[in-house]
Amino acid sequence: MSQSVIVIGGGVVGTSCAYYLTRAGWNVTVIDRGAIGGGSSAGNCGFVCPSHVLPLTEPGMVGKGLASLFQKNSALKVKFRLDPALWSWMYHFARRCNERDMLEAARGIQPILESSLHLYQQLMKDEALDCEWHERGLFFVYRDRKEFDAYAPTDRLLDEKFHCPAERIEGDAVLEREPALKPGLAGGWYYHEDAHLRPDRLMKAWRANVEASGGTFRENCGFQGFIRKNGSASAVKTTQGELTADAFVMAAGAWTPMLAEGLGCKVPIQPGKGYSITMPRPKICPNVPMIFPETRVAVTPFDSGYRLGSTMEFAGYDETIDPSRLKILRDGAAPYLQEPEAEPVQQTWFGWRPMTYDGLPIIDRAPAINNVMIAAGHNMLGLSMATGTGKLVAEMLNGDEPLIDPKPYRSTRF
Ligand SMILES: Cc1cc2nc3c(=O)[nH]c(=O)nc-3n(C[C@H](O)[C@H](O)[C@H](O)COP(=O)(O)OP(=O)(O)OC[C@H]3O[C@@H](n4cnc5c(N)ncnc54)[C@H](O)[C@@H]3O)c2cc1C
């Protein structure tokens, strides 16, 4: 008889774990306190971006962060409050903002991004998920000449140390790559390898695919704790009663620290709140997904729509939608695009990115309960790392040799 596993959290990470575990012969149930994909996984920007090798902890980030505290309408915002977990997180984050730690994190980020891209390509071939998958690259576009040039050392570093160069495109030549841009921009850096998809469609299609292979999804089924026997978990207590299984995967994104009692490790994850606005495609719609680093706004064209997204706010578990943050998205796209918006707005959304202070996810067994795996803390790249994570979790639970070295993601590192 096949072994059973309960995945706690039905975001993109939990759903990917469910997919690879189902394929490996496990009998899988995913439980979610709310709707599947209702956390950070449906309204995000949809980039599958192996170009994002570097973590946020770059040298100089502390200065940039402090400066933004005094700027009105900065895309980066910290709501200071008496919260020891936030202060400790900020302290450790600040300590890692140096070249050595940044490169160490990047050496852990790159393999899971690369492996995830290949696994997505395989997934689209094998399952033909209806999620508007495209491999059209990612374009970083600048208005200001100085800012455009200032990216050159980062490009060099990415090329030399990670073999991940961008194509430098000067001035109005950006219009050949992307005619929806305005003339008169300084230039852009184009990453050929990146892909994108429509995340809400992915969540729907992937769930249906797992269900068709025998997996089960239970919504409104909140995890409340493990029932333990001799160092293992035998069941979970949930809002729908007790559920037994042979193994468990904790994939609750930004909520994971609240559920981590008894796992035997620290789970320093803070919610990094971001927003998106989804609309129909404008008449002059971009073909290529883009980031405007000067305003920190991202633009994603879908076959069936168009999304502006981003901003980063450390505001705790705040569920409000602040119209001034949405305005930052609109104002941040307007200088670059001929037609930055279209009516009517179909959705305004926020999500909590599960942010660890070292920029790496936790993908490992829980030290204190040997049949519980943790798969959480994917920062700004949970979609981009989801397939690699699901595959790794399935390999570790099966006792197979993992495709990538899991050491950078160990649960005991904090
Ligand atoms: C504006 C924005 C844009 C982004 N753009 C991108 C992008 O382009 N590319 C990219 O790679 N990443 C992007 N991200 C990051 C990405 O969205 C996240 O890293 C990813 O969604 C995290 O997935 P997850 O499955 O770990 O968490 P989630 O999707 O948040 O899922 C966690 C789930 O756990 C459930 N849960 C919580 N508590 C319990 C409980 N007690 N019991 C049961 N279930 C529980 C929640 O309901 C939730 O459904 C973006 C994020 C934001 C906010």
The ligand as a MOL file (V3000), in Angstrom:
LIG
                    3D

  0  0  0     0  0            999 V3000
M  V30 BEGIN CTAB
M  V30 COUNTS 53 58 0 0 0
M  V30 BEGIN ATOM
M  V30 1 C 3.5130 41.3820 -5.2110 0
M  V30 2 C 4.2600 40.0730 -5.2710 0
M  V30 3 C 4.8550 39.6790 -6.4500 0
M  V30 4 C 5.5750 38.4930 -6.5170 0
M  V30 5 N 6.0860 38.1040 -7.7180 0
M  V30 6 C 6.7710 36.9170 -7.8090 0
M  V30 7 C 7.2830 36.4950 -9.0670 0
M  V30 8 O 7.0980 37.1320 -10.0900 0
M  V30 9 N 8.0070 35.3240 -9.1030 0
M  V30 10 C 8.2330 34.5730 -7.9780 0
M  V30 11 O 8.9320 33.5760 -8.0660 0
M  V30 12 N 7.7100 34.9500 -6.7710 0
M  V30 13 C 6.9920 36.0920 -6.6690 0
M  V30 14 N 6.4790 36.4950 -5.4640 0
M  V30 15 C 6.7410 35.6700 -4.2790 0
M  V30 16 C 5.8140 34.4630 -4.2460 0
M  V30 17 O 4.5020 34.9120 -4.4200 0
M  V30 18 C 5.9490 33.7130 -2.9220 0
M  V30 19 O 7.3100 33.4510 -2.6420 0
M  V30 20 C 5.2030 32.3770 -2.9950 0
M  V30 21 O 3.8670 32.5740 -3.3850 0
M  V30 22 C 5.2380 31.6410 -1.6590 0
M  V30 23 O 4.5230 30.4480 -1.8340 0
M  V30 24 P 4.1350 29.5330 -0.6030 0
M  V30 25 O 3.3950 28.3650 -1.1530 0
M  V30 26 O 5.3440 29.2820 0.2270 0
M  V30 27 O 3.2010 30.4670 0.3030 0
M  V30 28 P 1.6660 30.8950 0.0970 0
M  V30 29 O 1.2830 30.9850 -1.3140 0
M  V30 30 O 1.4590 32.1120 0.9120 0
M  V30 31 O 0.8760 29.6750 0.6920 0
M  V30 32 C 0.8690 29.3670 2.0610 0
M  V30 33 C -0.4800 28.7610 2.3490 0
M  V30 34 O -0.4840 28.2840 3.7040 0
M  V30 35 C -1.7880 28.4190 4.1790 0
M  V30 36 N -1.8370 28.3530 5.6420 0
M  V30 37 C -1.4600 29.2970 6.5340 0
M  V30 38 N -1.7140 28.8880 7.7830 0
M  V30 39 C -2.2520 27.6450 7.6800 0
M  V30 40 C -2.7490 26.7190 8.6240 0
M  V30 41 N -2.7650 26.9620 9.9530 0
M  V30 42 N -3.2470 25.5400 8.1740 0
M  V30 43 C -3.3010 25.2580 6.8340 0
M  V30 44 N -2.8510 26.1290 5.9020 0
M  V30 45 C -2.3270 27.3030 6.3140 0
M  V30 46 C -2.2320 29.7630 3.6370 0
M  V30 47 O -3.6360 29.8970 3.6470 0
M  V30 48 C -1.6260 29.7650 2.2400 0
M  V30 49 O -2.5420 29.3320 1.2560 0
M  V30 50 C 5.7330 37.6730 -5.3570 0
M  V30 51 C 5.1030 38.0510 -4.1760 0
M  V30 52 C 4.3660 39.2370 -4.1150 0
M  V30 53 C 3.6940 39.6010 -2.8350 0
M  V30 END ATOM
M  V30 BEGIN BOND
M  V30 1 1 1 2
M  V30 2 1 2 3
M  V30 3 2 2 52
M  V30 4 2 3 4
M  V30 5 1 4 5
M  V30 6 1 4 50
M  V30 7 2 5 6
M  V30 8 1 6 7
M  V30 9 1 6 13
M  V30 10 2 7 8
M  V30 11 1 7 9
M  V30 12 1 9 10
M  V30 13 2 10 11
M  V30 14 1 10 12
M  V30 15 2 12 13
M  V30 16 1 13 14
M  V30 17 1 14 15
M  V30 18 1 14 50
M  V30 19 1 15 16
M  V30 20 1 16 17
M  V30 21 1 16 18
M  V30 22 1 18 19
M  V30 23 1 18 20
M  V30 24 1 20 21
M  V30 25 1 20 22
M  V30 26 1 22 23
M  V30 27 1 23 24
M  V30 28 2 24 25
M  V30 29 1 24 26
M  V30 30 1 24 27
M  V30 31 1 27 28
M  V30 32 2 28 29
M  V30 33 1 28 30
M  V30 34 1 28 31
M  V30 35 1 31 32
M  V30 36 1 32 33
M  V30 37 1 33 34
M  V30 38 1 33 48
M  V30 39 1 34 35
M  V30 40 1 35 36
M  V30 41 1 35 46
M  V30 42 1 36 37
M  V30 43 1 36 45
M  V30 44 2 37 38
M  V30 45 1 38 39
M  V30 46 1 39 40
M  V30 47 2 39 45
M  V30 48 1 40 41
M  V30 49 2 40 42
M  V30 50 1 42 43
M  V30 51 2 43 44
M  V30 52 1 44 45
M  V30 53 1 46 47
M  V30 54 1 46 48
M  V30 55 1 48 49
M  V30 56 2 50 51
M  V30 57 1 51 52
M  V30 58 1 52 53
M  V30 END BOND
M  V30 END CTAB
M  END
